[in-house]
Amino acid sequence: MNDIHLVVPVTRGRREDIMLNLNRDVVVVGAGPSGLTAARELKKSGLTVAVLEARDRVGGRTWTDTVDGAMLEIGGQWVSPDQTALLELLAELNLETYPRYRDGESIYIGADGSPVRYTGDTFPVDPDTAVEMDRLVTLLDGLAAEIGPTEPWAHPKARELDTISFHHWLRQNSANEEACNNIGLFIAGGMLTKPAHAFSALQAVLMAASAGSFTHLTDEDFILDRRVVGGMQQVSLLQAQELGDDVVLDSPVRTINWEPDADGGHRVTVVSDRATVNARFVIMAVPPNLYSRVSFNPPLPRRQHQMHQHQSLGLVIKVHAVYSTPFWRDKGLSGTGFGADALVQEVYDNTNHADPRGTLVGFVSDEKADAMFELSPEERRKAILESIAGYLGDEALTPEVYYESDWGSEEWTRGAYASSYDLGGLHRYGKDQHAPVGPIYWSSSDLAAEGYQHVDGAIRMGRLTAARIAEVAKVPVAAAGK
C-alpha cells in the first residue's frame, strides 16, 4: 500500500533553497482538503493559484501512513451517506470506498464496568435509563431540526442554549446520570473531544444538525459507514497532483501584507519560508487556532482577534492496534464497543480493505487523554490496551503494531478533530466567522455548516470560498461590493 506516497507532485525542499517569487490571482494557505479543493476549483474558473503548506506533506488533518508495515489512518478517515460533497469528489477522483466491518455483536460497558454484548443501535441499559436516553435524543433531534446548521446563532433560542454547558443542559433535562453520560459521549468525547462542561448546548446542537440529526451521531453504522480504499489522504494527494508545482511544501506562511489598489481591489504579498507570492486574494485554509501564527499587515480587526481567541480544538488520542488476525470476529463480535466511563470510550474494527490482519481503533478523549499523557509511553500503552481488552478480551493486549495519533502535539494542528467555541462564543461570534477581511477569506471544516469538522465540510467550504472569490474576481470590485 506504499504507492499512496508516490503521488506527491509538489515543490518541496529545505529553507536554504532558493526563494520562489510567484505572481498569482489567489494564494491558499494550507494544503488540506479544504485548501486544495478551493485551489482546484479556482483553477477550473480560470484563476491562477499557489498553495503554501507548512508541512512536508499535503492532507492537513488527513494522513494515511505506513507504520511498522501497517497502513494506518492517522487522521480523518470515515465517510457517511449524507456527506454528498465528499462522495462526489471521491467519484470524480476515481476513488473507491468499502464498508466498515460491523457483523456480530457490540459491547457496552456501563457504570459497573462489566462488558455486555448486544445487537442493534440501543445500549443494553435498564429500562429507566433507556427511556431517558430516548427522551434526550428526541429533544436534541428536535432542536437540531428547528435550529439547523447554517445560522444557529440567529435562532431565538441561541443565547439561552449557548450560555449553558452541554453537561448542565443534559442534567437540566434528566436526573438519570447514566443516560446523561451516554448521550454526552456522542458529542463530547466522540466529536468535539472536550469535556461536556467546556462547550455549550448550542454547540452540541450545531454538531448534531451538521450531521442531519443527533440520531445520526448515535448510529455508528451511519456516521462511520465507509472508508476509502487506500486511505482518505488520497483526496488531497490526487488534487495536489493536478495542481503540480502550484503546491509548495515545507513553507510556513509568516506574513500577509495587503493594501487597496487603484482598481478598487487589493494587492497582496504573502511571505513564507520558501516563497513570496504576489496575489489579489488570500484563503486561510487552516483551523482558526493557527491564524495567530501569521502576522497580518495591517492587523486583523478587533472582531477577528476576539473571535479567534474563543475558538479552540479538543484533545484525543487515536489508538491503532494491529493483530495477526481479527480475533474478535471468531467470538461473534463486531469489534465495536462503547463505554462512557471507560478509558477508551469507543473502539471499532478498523481493518483495511483486503487485509488479512485485524486492526482496531480506539479513542481516548479530553480529560482522560490528559491523564494518559502524564504517564510514560509504556504505562500509557499498557493502560490503553487493558481498556480495549475490557471490551474484546485479553488477545487485545498483544498487538503486532501499536501506534498513537497525537494531533495535540502536531505543530501545524495542535488538537483534534476541529475547533469549537467556548461557552457563549457561538452565538456571540458565529455570524462573523465567514466574513472576509479585505482580500482575506477563511476556509476549513471548522467553519462548515453541513459536514462540520469532517472532510465533507472541508470540501464544502473549499467550494464555497472558491465560488465567492471567483465571483468577485470576474467583475469590477467596486461593482461587486454594491
C-alpha positions as CSV (number, residue, x, y, z in Angstrom):
1,M,0.0,0.0,0.0
2,N,3.0,2.3,-0.1
3,D,2.0,3.6,-3.5
4,I,0.0,6.2,-1.8
5,H,3.2,8.0,-1.1
6,L,4.2,8.2,-4.8
7,V,1.6,10.8,-5.7
8,V,3.4,13.9,-4.3
9,P,4.0,16.1,-7.3
10,V,4.7,19.2,-5.3
11,T,7.6,21.6,-4.8
12,R,9.5,20.8,-1.7
13,G,12.8,21.3,-0.1
14,R,14.7,22.9,2.8
15,R,14.7,26.5,3.9
16,E,18.1,27.2,2.4
17,D,16.6,26.5,-1.1
18,I,16.3,29.4,-3.4
19,M,13.2,31.6,-2.5
20,L,10.4,31.3,-5.0
21,N,8.8,34.5,-6.3
22,L,5.4,33.9,-7.7
23,N,2.6,36.0,-9.2
24,R,-0.9,34.5,-8.8
25,D,-4.5,35.6,-8.6
26,V,-5.0,33.6,-5.3
27,V,-2.7,32.3,-2.7
28,V,-4.0,29.5,-0.5
29,V,-2.5,28.9,3.0
30,G,-2.8,25.2,3.9
31,A,-2.8,22.1,1.6
32,G,-5.6,20.1,3.4
33,P,-8.8,19.0,1.7
34,S,-10.4,22.5,2.0
35,G,-7.4,24.5,0.6
36,L,-6.7,22.1,-2.2
37,T,-10.4,21.9,-3.2
38,A,-10.5,25.7,-3.2
39,A,-7.4,25.9,-5.4
40,R,-8.6,23.2,-7.8
41,E,-12.0,24.9,-8.2
42,L,-10.3,28.3,-8.7
43,K,-8.1,26.9,-11.5
44,K,-11.2,25.5,-13.1
45,S,-12.6,29.0,-13.2
46,G,-9.5,30.4,-14.9
47,L,-7.7,31.9,-12.0
48,T,-4.1,31.2,-11.1
49,V,-3.2,29.8,-7.7
50,A,-0.4,29.0,-5.3
51,V,-0.8,26.7,-2.3
52,L,1.6,27.2,0.6
53,E,1.8,24.3,3.1
54,A,3.9,24.3,6.3
55,R,4.2,20.6,6.5
56,D,6.3,18.3,4.3
57,R,3.1,16.7,3.0
58,V,-0.4,17.6,1.8
59,G,-3.6,16.4,3.6
60,G,-3.8,18.5,6.7
61,R,-5.8,16.5,9.3
62,T,-6.0,13.5,6.9
63,W,-2.8,11.4,6.8
64,T,-2.5,7.8,5.6
65,D,0.9,6.4,6.6
66,T,2.7,3.1,6.9
67,V,3.9,2.3,10.5
68,D,5.9,-0.9,11.1
69,G,4.5,-2.3,7.9
70,A,0.9,-1.5,8.6
71,M,-1.1,1.1,6.8
72,L,-2.8,3.4,9.3
73,E,-5.3,6.3,9.0
74,I,-3.5,8.7,11.3
75,G,-6.2,11.3,10.8
76,G,-9.8,11.6,9.4
77,Q,-11.0,8.5,7.6
78,W,-14.8,7.8,7.6
79,V,-17.5,8.6,5.0
80,S,-21.2,8.7,5.9
81,P,-24.1,8.6,3.4
82,D,-25.1,12.2,3.9
83,Q,-21.6,13.5,3.0
84,T,-22.5,14.2,-0.6
85,A,-19.7,16.7,-1.3
86,L,-17.1,14.1,-0.3
87,L,-18.8,11.3,-2.2
88,E,-19.0,13.4,-5.3
89,L,-15.3,14.3,-5.1
90,L,-14.3,10.6,-4.4
91,A,-16.2,9.6,-7.6
92,E,-14.5,12.4,-9.5
93,L,-11.1,11.3,-8.4
94,N,-12.0,7.6,-9.1
95,L,-11.5,6.6,-5.5
96,E,-13.4,3.6,-4.2
97,T,-14.9,3.0,-0.8
98,Y,-15.7,-0.1,1.3
99,P,-17.9,-0.7,4.3
100,R,-16.6,-0.7,7.9
101,Y,-16.9,-4.2,9.3
102,R,-19.9,-4.4,11.6
103,D,-21.1,-8.0,11.6
104,G,-21.6,-9.6,15.1
105,E,-22.4,-8.3,18.5
106,S,-21.2,-5.0,20.0
107,I,-20.0,-4.4,23.6
108,Y,-21.3,-1.9,26.1
109,I,-19.5,-1.2,29.3
110,G,-21.8,0.6,31.8
111,A,-21.1,2.3,35.1
112,D,-20.4,-1.0,36.9
113,G,-17.5,-1.7,34.5
114,S,-19.0,-5.0,33.2
115,P,-19.0,-5.7,29.4
116,V,-22.4,-6.6,28.0
117,R,-22.9,-8.0,24.5
118,Y,-25.7,-6.5,22.4
119,T,-27.1,-6.1,18.9
120,G,-28.8,-3.1,17.3
121,D,-28.3,0.6,17.9
122,T,-29.6,0.7,21.5
123,F,-27.3,0.3,24.5
124,P,-28.3,-2.6,26.9
125,V,-29.2,-0.3,29.8
126,D,-32.0,-0.7,32.4
127,P,-35.5,0.4,31.3
128,D,-35.5,3.8,33.1
129,T,-32.1,4.7,31.5
130,A,-33.3,3.6,28.1
131,V,-36.4,5.9,28.4
132,E,-34.3,8.8,29.5
133,M,-31.8,8.3,26.7
134,D,-34.6,8.2,24.1
135,R,-36.1,11.3,25.6
136,L,-32.8,13.2,25.4
137,V,-32.3,12.1,21.8
138,T,-35.8,13.2,20.9
139,L,-35.1,16.7,22.5
140,L,-31.8,17.0,20.6
141,D,-33.3,15.8,17.3
142,G,-36.0,18.4,17.7
143,L,-33.6,21.2,18.4
144,A,-31.3,20.2,15.6
145,A,-34.2,20.2,13.1
146,E,-35.5,23.5,14.4
147,I,-32.2,25.4,14.6
148,G,-30.3,23.8,11.7
149,P,-26.6,24.0,10.9
150,T,-26.4,27.2,8.8
151,E,-27.0,30.0,11.3
152,P,-27.6,28.6,14.7
153,W,-26.5,31.9,16.3
154,A,-29.5,33.6,14.7
155,H,-32.2,31.4,16.3
156,P,-34.3,32.9,19.1
157,K,-33.1,30.2,21.5
158,A,-29.4,30.8,20.6
159,R,-28.4,32.8,23.7
160,E,-30.3,30.5,26.0
161,L,-28.6,27.4,24.7
162,D,-25.2,29.0,24.3
163,T,-24.9,30.1,27.9
164,I,-25.4,26.7,29.5
165,S,-22.9,23.9,29.2
166,F,-23.9,20.7,27.5
167,H,-23.2,18.9,30.7
168,H,-25.6,21.0,32.7
169,W,-28.2,21.1,29.9
170,L,-28.4,17.3,29.9
171,R,-28.9,17.2,33.7
172,Q,-31.4,20.0,33.5
173,N,-33.4,17.7,31.3
174,S,-32.8,14.4,33.0
175,A,-31.9,13.2,36.5
176,N,-30.5,9.9,35.2
177,E,-26.7,10.1,35.3
178,E,-26.0,7.1,33.1
179,A,-28.3,8.5,30.4
180,C,-26.6,11.9,30.6
181,N,-23.2,10.4,30.3
182,N,-24.1,8.1,27.4
183,I,-25.7,11.0,25.5
184,G,-22.8,13.2,26.3
185,L,-20.3,10.7,25.0
186,F,-21.5,11.0,21.4
187,I,-20.7,14.8,21.2
188,A,-18.2,15.4,24.0
189,G,-15.7,12.6,23.8
190,G,-16.9,11.3,20.4
191,M,-16.9,14.6,18.3
192,L,-15.8,17.8,20.0
193,T,-13.2,15.9,22.1
194,K,-13.8,18.3,25.0
195,P,-15.5,17.7,28.4
196,A,-19.2,18.3,28.1
197,H,-18.9,21.2,30.7
198,A,-16.5,23.0,28.3
199,F,-18.9,23.8,25.5
200,S,-22.5,24.9,25.2
201,A,-25.7,23.1,24.4
202,L,-25.9,25.3,21.2
203,Q,-22.5,24.0,20.1
204,A,-23.9,20.4,20.7
205,V,-27.0,21.2,18.7
206,L,-24.8,22.5,15.8
207,M,-22.8,19.3,15.9
208,A,-26.0,17.3,15.6
209,A,-27.6,19.5,12.9
210,S,-24.4,19.3,10.8
211,A,-24.8,15.5,10.6
212,G,-28.6,15.8,9.8
213,S,-29.7,14.8,13.3
214,F,-28.5,13.7,16.7
215,T,-29.7,10.2,15.9
216,H,-27.2,10.1,13.1
217,L,-24.4,10.7,15.6
218,T,-25.6,7.9,17.8
219,D,-25.7,5.5,14.9
220,E,-22.1,4.3,14.3
221,D,-23.4,2.4,11.2
222,F,-24.3,5.7,9.7
223,I,-21.7,8.2,10.8
224,L,-18.9,5.6,10.4
225,D,-20.3,3.9,7.4
226,R,-17.4,3.6,4.9
227,R,-13.7,4.1,4.3
228,V,-11.6,5.0,1.2
229,V,-9.7,2.2,-0.4
230,G,-6.0,3.2,0.1
231,G,-6.8,5.9,2.6
232,M,-8.5,9.3,2.9
233,Q,-5.3,11.3,2.3
234,Q,-5.7,10.4,-1.4
235,V,-8.3,13.1,-1.6
236,S,-5.6,15.6,-1.1
237,L,-2.8,13.7,-2.8
238,L,-4.7,13.5,-6.1
239,Q,-5.8,17.1,-6.0
240,A,-2.3,18.2,-5.4
241,Q,-1.1,16.0,-8.3
242,E,-3.5,18.1,-10.6
243,L,-2.1,21.3,-9.2
244,G,1.5,20.3,-9.7
245,D,4.1,23.0,-8.9
246,D,1.4,25.3,-7.7
247,V,1.7,23.5,-4.3
248,V,4.8,24.4,-2.3
249,L,5.6,22.3,0.8
250,D,7.8,23.0,3.8
251,S,6.7,26.6,3.5
252,P,5.0,28.0,6.6
253,V,3.4,31.4,6.0
254,R,4.9,34.1,8.2
255,T,3.4,37.4,6.9
256,I,0.5,38.5,4.9
257,N,0.7,42.2,3.7
258,W,-2.1,43.8,1.8
259,E,-3.4,47.2,0.6
260,P,-6.0,48.6,-1.7
261,D,-5.1,49.0,-5.3
262,A,-6.1,51.7,-7.8
263,D,-8.8,49.5,-9.4
264,G,-10.8,49.0,-6.2
265,G,-9.3,45.6,-5.4
266,H,-6.2,44.7,-3.4
267,R,-2.5,44.0,-3.7
268,V,-1.4,41.1,-1.5
269,T,2.1,39.9,-0.7
270,V,2.3,36.6,1.2
271,V,5.8,35.7,2.6
272,S,6.5,32.1,3.6
273,D,9.7,30.2,4.3
274,R,10.2,29.2,0.7
275,A,8.1,31.5,-1.4
276,T,6.9,35.1,-1.7
277,V,3.6,35.3,-3.6
278,N,2.0,38.4,-5.0
279,A,-1.7,38.0,-5.4
280,R,-5.1,39.5,-5.4
281,F,-6.8,37.2,-2.8
282,V,-5.7,35.0,0.1
283,I,-7.5,32.0,1.5
284,M,-6.6,30.9,5.1
285,A,-7.4,27.2,4.8
286,V,-6.2,26.3,8.3
287,P,-8.0,25.8,11.6
288,P,-8.8,29.1,13.4
289,N,-6.3,28.3,16.2
290,L,-3.5,28.7,13.7
291,Y,-4.5,32.2,12.3
292,S,-2.3,33.8,15.0
293,R,0.8,32.0,13.6
294,V,0.7,34.6,10.8
295,S,1.4,38.3,11.1
296,F,-1.1,40.3,9.2
297,N,-0.3,43.8,8.0
298,P,-2.5,45.7,8.5
299,P,-3.6,43.8,11.6
300,L,-6.9,41.9,11.6
301,P,-9.7,44.0,13.1
302,R,-10.7,43.7,16.7
303,R,-13.7,41.5,16.0
304,Q,-11.5,38.8,14.4
305,H,-8.9,39.0,17.2
306,Q,-11.6,38.4,19.8
307,M,-13.4,35.7,17.9
308,H,-10.3,33.6,17.3
309,Q,-9.5,33.6,21.0
310,H,-12.8,31.9,21.7
311,Q,-12.2,29.0,19.3
312,S,-10.1,26.0,20.2
313,L,-9.5,22.4,19.3
314,G,-10.1,19.5,21.6
315,L,-7.8,16.7,22.5
316,V,-8.0,13.0,21.6
317,I,-5.6,10.1,21.4
318,K,-6.5,7.9,18.4
319,V,-5.1,4.5,19.1
320,H,-4.3,1.9,16.4
321,A,-3.7,-1.7,17.3
322,V,-2.9,-4.3,14.5
323,Y,-3.2,-8.0,15.1
324,S,-2.3,-11.1,13.0
325,T,-6.0,-11.8,12.6
326,P,-9.2,-10.0,13.6
327,F,-9.6,-12.3,16.6
328,W,-12.8,-10.7,17.8
329,R,-14.7,-11.9,14.8
330,D,-14.2,-15.5,15.8
331,K,-16.0,-14.6,19.0
332,G,-19.0,-13.3,17.1
333,L,-18.1,-9.7,17.9
334,S,-18.2,-6.7,15.5
335,G,-15.2,-5.0,17.2
336,T,-17.5,-2.1,18.2
337,G,-17.5,-1.0,21.8
338,F,-18.8,1.9,23.9
339,G,-18.2,2.9,27.5
340,A,-18.8,6.5,28.7
341,D,-16.8,5.7,31.9
342,A,-14.1,3.6,30.3
343,L,-10.7,5.0,29.5
344,V,-11.2,4.1,25.8
345,Q,-14.7,5.3,25.3
346,E,-15.1,4.0,21.7
347,V,-13.5,1.1,19.9
348,Y,-14.1,-0.1,16.3
349,D,-12.9,-2.7,13.8
350,N,-10.6,-0.6,11.5
351,T,-9.3,-3.4,9.3
352,N,-8.0,-2.3,6.0
353,H,-9.6,-3.3,2.7
354,A,-8.5,-6.9,1.7
355,D,-6.1,-7.1,4.7
356,P,-5.9,-10.5,6.4
357,R,-4.7,-8.8,9.6
358,G,-7.1,-7.2,12.0
359,T,-6.9,-3.6,13.1
360,L,-8.7,-1.9,16.0
361,V,-9.0,1.8,16.5
362,G,-9.9,3.3,19.9
363,F,-10.3,6.8,21.2
364,V,-9.2,8.4,24.5
365,S,-10.6,11.9,24.8
366,D,-10.3,15.2,26.7
367,E,-9.5,14.8,30.4
368,K,-8.8,11.1,30.0
369,A,-6.2,11.9,27.4
370,D,-4.7,14.5,29.9
371,A,-4.3,11.7,32.4
372,M,-2.7,9.4,29.8
373,F,-0.1,11.9,28.8
374,E,1.0,12.2,32.4
375,L,2.2,8.5,32.1
376,S,5.3,7.2,30.4
377,P,4.7,5.8,26.9
378,E,5.0,2.2,28.3
379,E,2.5,2.9,31.1
380,R,0.1,4.6,28.7
381,R,0.2,1.8,26.2
382,K,-0.5,-0.8,29.0
383,A,-3.4,1.2,30.3
384,I,-5.0,1.8,26.9
385,L,-4.6,-1.8,25.8
386,E,-6.1,-3.0,29.1
387,S,-9.1,-0.8,28.4
388,I,-9.5,-2.2,24.9
389,A,-9.2,-5.7,26.3
390,G,-12.1,-5.0,28.6
391,Y,-14.2,-4.9,25.5
392,L,-12.8,-7.7,23.4
393,G,-10.7,-10.0,25.5
394,D,-7.1,-10.5,26.6
395,E,-5.9,-11.1,23.0
396,A,-6.1,-7.3,22.6
397,L,-3.2,-6.9,25.0
398,T,-0.5,-8.0,22.5
399,P,-0.8,-6.3,19.1
400,E,1.8,-6.7,16.4
401,V,1.7,-2.9,15.8
402,Y,0.7,-0.2,18.2
403,Y,0.5,3.5,17.4
404,E,-1.0,6.6,18.9
405,S,-2.1,9.5,16.8
406,D,-1.4,12.6,18.9
407,W,-2.6,15.6,16.9
408,G,-2.3,17.8,20.1
409,S,1.5,17.8,19.8
410,E,1.5,18.3,16.0
411,E,2.9,21.7,15.3
412,W,0.6,22.7,12.5
413,T,-2.7,21.4,14.0
414,R,-2.4,21.4,17.8
415,G,-5.6,19.4,18.6
416,A,-8.4,17.3,17.2
417,Y,-10.8,17.0,15.5
418,A,-11.8,20.6,14.8
419,S,-12.3,23.8,16.6
420,S,-15.4,24.7,18.6
421,Y,-16.4,27.8,20.6
422,D,-16.1,28.1,24.3
423,L,-19.2,28.7,26.4
424,G,-21.2,31.6,24.9
425,G,-18.9,32.0,21.9
426,L,-21.0,30.6,19.1
427,H,-24.0,32.9,19.4
428,R,-21.6,35.9,20.0
429,Y,-19.2,35.5,17.1
430,G,-20.7,32.9,14.7
431,K,-22.2,35.4,12.4
432,D,-18.8,36.8,11.6
433,Q,-16.7,33.7,11.2
434,H,-17.0,33.7,7.4
435,A,-16.6,37.4,6.9
436,P,-13.6,38.2,4.7
437,V,-11.1,40.9,5.8
438,G,-10.2,42.8,2.7
439,P,-8.8,40.2,0.3
440,I,-8.5,37.5,3.1
441,Y,-11.0,34.7,3.1
442,W,-11.4,31.8,5.6
443,S,-12.0,28.1,4.7
444,S,-11.8,25.0,6.8
445,S,-14.0,22.2,8.1
446,D,-14.1,24.1,11.4
447,L,-16.3,26.8,9.8
448,A,-18.7,24.4,7.9
449,A,-22.4,24.0,8.4
450,E,-23.2,20.6,6.9
451,G,-20.2,18.3,7.4
452,Y,-18.8,20.4,10.2
453,Q,-15.4,19.0,11.4
454,H,-15.4,16.3,8.7
455,V,-13.7,16.1,5.3
456,D,-17.0,16.6,3.7
457,G,-17.3,20.0,5.4
458,A,-13.8,20.9,4.4
459,I,-14.7,20.2,0.8
460,R,-17.9,22.2,1.0
461,M,-16.0,25.2,2.5
462,G,-13.4,25.0,-0.2
463,R,-16.0,25.0,-2.9
464,L,-17.9,27.9,-1.3
465,T,-14.8,30.0,-0.8
466,A,-13.6,29.5,-4.3
467,A,-17.0,30.4,-5.7
468,R,-17.1,33.6,-3.6
469,I,-13.7,34.7,-4.8
470,A,-14.4,33.7,-8.5
471,E,-17.5,35.8,-8.4
472,V,-15.6,38.9,-7.1
473,A,-12.6,38.4,-9.3
474,K,-14.5,38.3,-12.6
475,V,-16.3,41.6,-12.1
476,P,-15.1,45.1,-11.2
477,V,-14.5,45.0,-7.5
478,A,-16.4,48.3,-7.0
479,A,-19.5,46.8,-8.6
480,A,-19.1,43.5,-6.6
481,G,-19.2,45.5,-3.4
482,K,-22.6,47.0,-4.1
